[in-house]
Amino acid sequence: MQAKEFFSEGETVCVLTSQPIDRLLDYHAPAGGCRLRAFVEVPLGPRKVLGVIWGAGTGDFDRTKLRAVNRVLDLPPMQAELQEFLIRAADYTLTPLSAMLQLATRVQGLSDRQKTEKIYRLAAEGRVKSTAARLRVRETLKTYGGAGLSLSELAEAAAVSPSVIKGLVSAGAVLEDEIPRDRPFAQLNPGFGAKTLNEDQDKAVQQLRGALSRQVYGASLLRGVTGSGKTEVYLEAVADILRAGGQALVLLPEIALSAEFINRVEARFGARPAEWHSGITPRDRRRCWRMVAQNGAQLVVGARSALFLPFRNLSLIIVDEEHDSSYKQEDGVIYHARDMAVLRASIAGAHVILASATPSLESWVNATSGKYQRIDLLKRFGPAKMPKMQAIDMRVETLPSDRWISQSLLAQIKLRLEKKEQSLLFINRRGYAPVTLCRACGEQVGCPHCDARLVEHRFSKRLMCHQCGETQPLLDACPSCSVAGRMAAIGPGIERLADEIAALCPEARIAVLSSDLFASARALKEKIQEIGDGAADIIVGTQLVAKGHNFPNLTLVGAIDADLGLQGSDLRAAEHTFQIMRQVAGRAGRAQRAGSAYLQTHQPEHPVIQAILKGDEEAFWNAEARMRQSALVPPFGRLVGLVISAVTQEEAFEYAQHLARNSRPLTEIGAQVFGPAPAPIARVRGRFRVRLLIKADKTSRVQPALRRWLKVKPKAGLRVHVDIDPQSFL
């Protein structure tokens, strides 16, 4: 039966609110009625909260006691496609629907009535006394081709005071109009900056066009070596969507990538897209949300949460660097943006492009099996060649105990300095040193709230816990034995590496790139732009530098502790090491000059290191797939992680053991329950953590079984963290 689309005044409606309530609430429809899926303001206790008309009332509450919806908000109703997406995403991740709605409406001032603001446009030529300032205002408006500017925007662009503009308004030379504060974004022109593509790129574009022309759901894995021009290929797909009047979404793994990417979009389409990430202002966030809902934003470039925007005509989703681990949201609503992108595309009848030089094994297997269309770019664009790669065996290098850059790598760096070329030193550790040790008693300084060591950050002169954010001043005396002057920093981090290379190459300009060294995303973007323009000779960076940045003059990459990620028992250790080393090596030689990459390792014969050096991706992924398949782990099986946390370890274990003993709902579907066991980091933020791991067949209906298993709520003080398809096992 078709759902009712309109509810007259006084009819009972059920409303989903963004408040942490585990059910729909009944209300009376307001004066004038309301549409299905309309955004509304409803009373909840003494407060007024945002909600959505979810359907007809459930009728399980005394009708005489029902309150009425306060008002229908000045927002387009939610699309049926988005409603279904929220329901299915909540069902898959075992997340309350209210939390999903909160994720989709996390915008300051969204419930406010639409405000207006004044803009200024050029009027017809009149007899106006001209001054230099007035001429600048008129010339500035001419360059915008009739588009209106706010008073502050026009004053800044023309370098005049607001009074000059007001004088022109009084004289009739400039028109003052009042328009809604949240305005549509500038139209993108799909024919503006089209580039000449090489043969491989053109073939890839034709494959994508064939898929897009069917106007039904589909998925493509766009695999191209670093520097092969993947971005230009999928921007052509965006152009086709724009011509057809659809909306497109591009997801990026890092905010720092957005500045360079948006410049490329502007060069291709003649205008800037809408942005959605934590680096934009609340005003820009509200404008983006409203314009997406009104079809006033053709292209959105954003972080993973942009998937929950209220698109009117979503036709294409692109997940750039789809392998990146930052697409997994680990707090609050737990989801993987790559998987949710595929889900939303399937519901919307859109196409999804997963782009990467080193795809995730999940995407690789789906492409190999024919579930996704596979598109390959095997050569770098233009004259650029893939860098030559070789290992430096640290077992035969002679270095002092306080040095980590080998003589072999140092010689290559100095050679690049002589040639006026850039070098990159990569180490996947933030801070100065991972361990602070007392040489008197052997104490390793730990966090008071977590089972984790405090990391020395010498640039900020603090010790920091990377689990909870706890900071302390640098120590002179040991907190355990109180002996002064015996504290020692053990091991290298990015700051230590920067100090070392500065001492070895004092003439070089050194730039350090790490997410914790910049006060804002804007500052990080600016620094990356400066480096790209040649403001540094040597770049020292964490995994931040492996994510799509283009430094044209960079010809050397040196990876310190290249085998670091192979330690431990992480299911994806080999995959992640292969990806990050191939990605960071790919920063070298992306322009005219040839590049080289050197991996410092104590295990040069390790199969993963050998696969990285040979660059035989097919062989690596096929071998990794066979290993996973034999163990029936993702992508050939299902895993679910449970973390039970409590103030005491006994409470956490007691409830975890109760779950383990009463696992019949899981064993009935053939699932296995492992644990309970203390989490590798057993205490975080003062709470003790115990893990359970569920392993099931690929086709098993895990979520319904989990709901039956977890239907008895834990007692107060206990928290249960459910992670479907976990990426981290800490």
N, C-alpha and C positions, 0 to 999 in steps of 0.2 A: 504493500500500500504506500502511495506517495505521501511524503511528509507534508504537513500543513505549512504553507508558506507565509501566512499572515494571521495574526492574532488580534482580535478586536478588543477594545477597552473592556477590562474586567475579566477576560478569559484567563484561565490559569496557564501559566508558562513555567517551564523549569529553566533555571539560570545556572550556568557554570561560572563561578567566580575565580579570581586569581588568588584567593585566600586559602590557607592550608586546611581545607575542609574536604573530607573524603566522600562527598556526595553532592548531587545536584539539589538546588533549593527551589521551592515553589514560590511564585509571586503572582499578583494580578498584573495583567498587561496595563500599561499606562494610558492616559488620555490620548486619543488619536491612534491607539493601537501600536503594534510593532511587528517588524518582519522577523522571520526565522533567521537566526545567526546575527541579528543586530547587536552592536555593542551598546550596552546600557549601563546606567548608574543605578545601583540598588542599595537599599538600607540593610545593614548587617549590624545588629545591635545599635550602638550609638553612632556608628560610622557609615560613611557612604563609600562603596567600593565598586570597582569596575567588574563587569560581567558580560556574558554573551548569552543571548536567547538560544538555548540548546535544543528546545523542542517543546512539545505540549507538556503541561504539568503532570507530575506522577500521581497526584491525587491522594497521597498518603499522609497529608497534613490537614488539620481542621481548616476548611475553606474560610470560615468566619474569622480566623485569626491571621489569615495571610495578609501581608503588606503589599503595597503596589510598587512596581518599578518607578523610580523617581523620574527618569527621563531617558530618552533615546539619545545617544551621543551623536555629534556631528561627524560621523565616520561612516564610510561605506560598510555594509554588512560583510561579515566574514564569508569568504568563498566556501562552497561545499567541499572543494578539494582540500583546503587547509583544515577544515574541521575533521575530515577523514584522516588526514595526515597526523594531526595531534592525537586522535584516538588510537591509530595503529602504532604510532611511535610510543605512546604511553603503554600500550599493551605489550610491545616487544621489550621495552626496557624495564617493565614493572614499576612505572612511575605514576603517581597520582595525576589525574587529568588537570587538576588545579595548578600543579607545578608546571605542566606543559603550557597552559594558558599564560601563566606568569612569564615564562620564557618568551612567548610570542607577543607579549604586550609590555615588555620592560622598557618603557619610554616615559620620561618625565614630562608631565603636562599633557598626556594623551587625552585625558578627560576634560581638559579645559575647552571652553568655547573658542572657536576659531577667531583669532584676532587679525586686525589689518595693520598695514604700514604704508607709508607714503613712498612712492617711487617717482623718479624724474626722467622725462623723455624729451627729446629734441622737438621743438615746435617749428613751424614754417619760418623762413627767414623774415625778419621784421626790421623796422628802423630802430635799432638799439645801439646806444653808444657803446663802442667796442673798447675794451682794455685787454691787456695781455692775459689777465686772469680769466676774463669772460670768454676770450677766444679759445683758451685751453679747455674750458668746460664744454663749449660747443664741439670742438674737435674730438674730445674724449667721447661724447655721446654719439658722434658720427661713426666712430670706430666700432661701436656696439650695434650698429645697424638697426636702430629702433628699439632695442631691448631697454627696459627700464633699470635704473640703478637706485639704491637707497641713498639718502643724503650723505651718510658717512662713506659709502663706497665711492660715490661720485667725487666727493671732496678729496678723498685720498688719491683716486686715480688721476684727477686733474691738478692735484697739488694746490688747492685753493681752500679758503675758509668757507664754511656753510653759508655765511652772509652773502658771498658772491653769487651762489646758486639761488638763494632766496630773492636777490635783486633781479636776476634773470627771469624768475617766475613772475615777479611783479610787472616786469616789462613785457611779458608774453612771449619771450624767446625760449623758455623752457616750460614744459607742461608738468604739473604736479597731479598725480593720480593716487588713489587709495585702492590697494589690492590686498588679498589675503596674505598674511605673514608667511605662510608656508606655500611657496610657489613651485610649479613644475620645474624640473631640471631642463637645461638646454637640450634641444633636439640633437641627437647624434646623426651624422650623415654617413651612411654606409659606403658611399662612393668617394669620400673626401680624400683619404690618404692611402689608397690601396697600393701595395708594394708588389714589385715583380718577384715571383716565387721561383725557386729552383724546381727541378723535375720531381724530386722526392716530395717537396712541400705541395706542389700542385696535385700530385697523385693523391696525397692524404686529404687535401681539400675536397677533391672529387668524391672520395669515399664517404666523407662526412656529409656532403651535399646529398648523396644518394640516400643516406640514412635519414637526414632531416626532411627530405621531400615526402617521406611516407607519413609524416605528421602523426606518428604514434610513438609510444614509449620505445626507447632503445638505449643501449649503453655501448660506448666505445672506449677502448683502452688506447690512448695515444702515447705510444712509447717512442721516445726519441733520445738519442745521445745528447749529453749536455752541449748546448750551443747549436743544436740542429734547427732551431726556429719553430719550436712547438707553439710558442705564443702567437706567432704570425699565422699559423695554421688555424688555431681555434678562434682567433679574432675574425677570420674569414667566415667561420660558422656563425659567430655573433652577428656579422654584417648581414648574412642571409636571414637571420631571425628578425633583425631590425627592419629589413625590407618587407617582411611578411607582417609586421605590426606586433610581434611578440615581445616578451620581456626575457632578459637573460640575467643570470647570476654567475659571477666568478668568485670562487672561494680561494683565499690565499692562506698559507699556514702561519705567516708572520706579518704583523702590522708594518714592520720595517720594509717589507717588500712592496707595500702599496704605493709609495711615492713614485718609484721608478715605473711601476706598472701603469699607474694612472697617467703618467706622462706619455707612455706608449699608446694608451687608449686615446688620449687627446690628439696625438699626432696622426692616429689612424682615422678617427671619426670627427675631428674638428671641435670637440667639446669634451668636458670632463663628465665622468659618470657619477652616480650617487655612491657614497661611501657608507659602510656600516661596520664599525669596530670600536673598541674602547678608546681610541685616540681622538674621536670626534667630539664636538661639544654637545651638550644636551639639546640645544636648539637644532643643530644639524641632524641629530638622531631623530627628533620628532618630525622634522621636514622629510627625511628619508622614508620613515614609516608611512606617513600620510601620503606621500607622492607615489610610493609603491602601490598603496591601496587604491589610488585614484588613476593608476596607469600613467602617472606623470614622471616616472623614472623608467627609462628603457633598459638600462644596464646598471646593476648593482655590483660593486666590488667590495667584498667583505670577509669577515672572519666567520667561523663555523656557525655562530648564532644567526647569521643572515638567512639561513635555511628556514627560519620560522617567521620571516616577513610575510605580510599579507598580499602576495602577488595577485594581480587580476588575470594575467595571461602568461604565466610562466611556461616558456617553450624550450629553454636550454639552461642546463646547469653544468658548469665546468669546475672541477676540483683539481686545481693546480698543485703539483707536488703531492699527489694523492697518497703517497706512501708515508707522509710525515706523521710522526707520532702525536704532534700537537693537535691534530684533528680529533683526538679522543678527549672528551670532556670528562674529567675525573671527579669533580665536585658537583653537588646539587643534583641536577638532572644528568645522569650518566649516559652518554651516547657517543657514537662515532660518527662524525660528520660525513665521512665517505659513504657509510652504509645508509645513513638517513637521506643523503642526496639521491641515492639510487631509489630509495623508498618514495620520496616525494616526486621524483621524476615519473615513476611508474603510476602514481595516482593521478598526476597532472597530465599524463600523456605527453610528457616532454622527453627530450633526449639528454642524456648525461654523458659528459666526456671526462674521463679520468686520465690526467696527463702526468707523466713522470718519466725521468730517465732511468729510474730504478724502481719499478712498480712494486707494490706489496705483493706477497705471494698469493693472497686472496684474489686480487685482480688478475694476476698472471694465470692462475688456474682457471678462473672464469673465462678468460680470453682463449686459453688453450682448448677448453671444452666447447667453445662456440657460443657460450652464454653472452659474452661481450664481443663486439666487433674489434678486431685487433688491427691497429694502424701503426706502422713502423717508420721512423725516420732514422736512417742508419749512418748518415754523414752530417758533419757540421756544415753550417751555412757558409757559402763563399769559400775563400782560401783557407779558413781556419781548419786545423787538424786536431784530433784528439791527442792529449798529452802523452808523452812517453812515461811509463811508470816502472819503478824499480824499488826493491826493498833495501834498506840499510840494516845489516845484521848487528844489533847492539851488543851481541855476545863477544864480538871481536873488536869493537870500538873501545878505545882507552879514553875514559873521561874521569875528571875529578868527581867526588861524591856530591858536589853541589852544582853540577852541570848536567843538562839534559839535551842540549843541541849537539849532535855529533860533529866531528871535524869534517866528515864528508858532506854533510848538509850545510855547514857553515861556509865551506868553500864555494858551494853553488850559490848561496845567498850573496857572497861578496862578488861573484862573477856578475850577478844580475844588477848589483849596485853600480858596477863599472859600466854596464850597458844602459843605465838609466831605466831599468825595468823594475816592476814591482814583484815582491815575494810575499807569500802567505805562510805563516806558521799556525798550524791547527792543533789544538788540544781540547778535548771535551771535558774540561774541568774549570768551573768558575773559581774565583778567588786566587789567593797566593799559594796556599798549601792546604791539602785536605786533612792533615793531622797536626795537632800541636802537642808535643811530647815533653814531659819532664825528664831530663837526663839523670836526675838524682834518684827518683823513685820509679820511673817508668810509666807514670800516670798519663793517659791520653785524655785530654780535656773534652768532656762530653756536654751535651745539652742537659739542663736540669729537668726538662719536660719530655725529652725524647730519648730513645736508645740510639742516638746518633752522635757522631763527633762534631764538634764545632769547627768550622772552616775559617781559616785566617784570611781576612780581606785587608791587606796592608794598605791599599789605596785609600780606604775609608777608616783605617786604624781600628777595626772591629773584628771580633770573632762572631760568626754567624751560623745558625742552624738552618740548613736548607730544607728542613721538614716543616718547622713551625714559624720560622722567621725570628726567633730569639737572637738578640745581639748582646754582646758584652765588650768592654774595652779590652785591648790587647793586654796580656798578663805579663808581669815581670816575675812574680813569684808563683810557685805551684799551689793550686787550691787544695791539694791533698797533703803534701809534706811541708809546705810553706817555705821551701828553699828558694831563694831569689837568684836570678841570673842563670838558670839552667833550663829555661824553656826553649825548645827548638822546633822550627817548622819542618815537617817531614813531607817530602814528595812535592811534585810540581803542580801548579795551577796556572791559569792564563796570566795572572799578574807576575808571577815569578818568572815565567817564560819571557814576558816583556822586559823585565829588569835584566835578564840574562842577555838577550839580544841587544839591548841598549848598551850594555857594557862591552859586548863583543864588536859592535858596529856603532861607535859613538857618533859618526857622521850622518847616520841614517835618520830619516824622519819616520817615527814609529806611531802607528795607530792601533789602539786596543779596542776590539769589538766584543762586548759581552752585554747581555740584556740588563744586568744589574749595575752597570756603570753609567747609565743614562737616566736622567730625571724624568724624561717623557719620551713617548714614541716619536714626537716631532724632532727632538734632539738627535735621536738615533738615526732617523731618516736623513737629516742634514749631514751627519758625519759620514754616512755611507755615500751620499752624493759627493762630498768633498774628496773622499778616497777615489771614487770613480773618475773624478776630474784631475787626479794626479797629486793630491795633497799629502801622500804618504809613500815612503819607499818600501816599508815592511809592515804588513798587517798581521797582528796576532789576534786570533779569534777562536771562539767556541763554535758549537754546531750552528750558531746563528749565520756564519759565513757560508755554510753549505747549501743555503736555501735560495737559489735562483739569482743571486746578485751577479752583476756583470761589471767586471773591472777590466777594461780593454787592454791595459798595459801590464796585467798580471801574467807572468810567464813561469813562475815557480811556486809549487805547493810542497810544504814539508809537514807531514803528519807525525806528531810526537805521541808515543805510546799508541801506535795504530792498532795493537791487539788488545787494548784495554777492555773493549766491550765484549770480548770473547770469554771473559772470566765469569764465573757464576753459572747458574742453572736456568737462565731465562730462555723460554721456548723460542724466542725470536732473536737470540743473540747473534747468530750467524747472519741472518737476514739484515738486521739493523747495522752490523759492522760493514757488510758488503755495501749497503745503501749509502751510508754516510761517507765511507772512504771513496767510493766512486763519485759521489756528489761533490765532495770537497776537492778532489783531484780535477774534476771538470771545470773548476774556476779558472784553471790555467790555460793559456793559449786560445782564448775565445775570439781573438781578432787576427791581425796580420802575422804576429810573431808566434813561433812554435812554443809549446809549453812542455814542462816536465813536472812530474810528481814523485816524491820520495817518501816512502813509508818506513819510519823507524820502528823496528819490531824485534822482540826477543824470540819470536817464533816464525821465521821466514818460511819454513816448510809447512806451516799450518794450511790445510786445504782451503780455508776461507781467504787467507792472505794470498795464496797462489791464484785463486779464482779472481781476486781483485786485480792482481798484476796482469793476468792473461786477458782479462776483460771478456771472457767467454760467459756471457750472461745466460745464454740458453742452457749450457751445461750446469751452471750453478743452480738456477731455478729448478731445473728438472731433478737434480740431485736432492735439493732441499724439499721438493714436493714428495719425492719417493720416501724420504725419511719421515716426514710428517704423516704421510698416508699409512706407513707401517705402524705408527704409534696411534693412529686414529685421532689426531689432534687437529685443530683448525689449520687449513680450511676443510679438512676431511672429517671433522667431528665437531662437537659442541663443547665449550667450556663455560662454566659460570663460576665466578668467584664470590664468596661471602666473607665479609669481615665483620666480626662481632666485637664491639668495643665497650668497655666499662671502666669505672674508676678503679676497680681491683681486678687482678688477673683471675682470681677465683670465680668472680661473677661471670666474666666473659667465658671462661672454660665451662662453667656449669651449664650455661644456656647452649653453648656450642655442642657439648656432649648430649644434651637433651635432643637437639636437632639430629645429631648423628644416629642416636638410638631410635628415632622415630622417622626414619627416612623412607617409609613404605611408599608414599606417593612417587618418589623418584625411582625406587627399585622396580616398581610396577611398569615403568616405561623403559627399563633396561639401563638406567643411569647408574653410575658409580659415584659414591661419596667418599672423598679422601679427607682425613683429618678427624677431629680438629688438631691444629698445631699452632704454636706461636708464629705470628707474622715475622718475616725477616727483620723488619723494624718493629719490635714488639710493643713499643710505647711511643705514641705521638701526641703532643699537646696534653700530656698528663694522663692519657687514657690508654689502657692496655688493650692490645689487639690480638684476636685469635682468628685464624683463617680456616675456611672449609673450601674445598674445590670439588665441583660437580663435573663429571665427564659423561657425555652422552653421545649417542649416534647422531649423525647429521640430520636425519629425518625425524628425530624424536620431538614430540610436543613438550618442550621443556617448560615453557612459561606457565601453562595450566597446572603442571605438576608442582612447580615452585609455589604457585599461589596456594594450593592445598597444603603444601608442606609448611608454609610460613603464615597460615591463617591465624594461629595463636600468637597474639602480640606479646613481645617480651615485656618484662616488668620495667617500671620506671628506672631510668638511668642507663639502660642498655640501648645500644644502637646497632641496627643491622644494615649493612651496606652491601647491596646486591649489584654485581657488575656482570652484565651479560657480555660475553666475548671479551674478557679482560685482556688488556695490553700490558699492564704492569702487575707483577706478582709480589710487590713489596708490602 
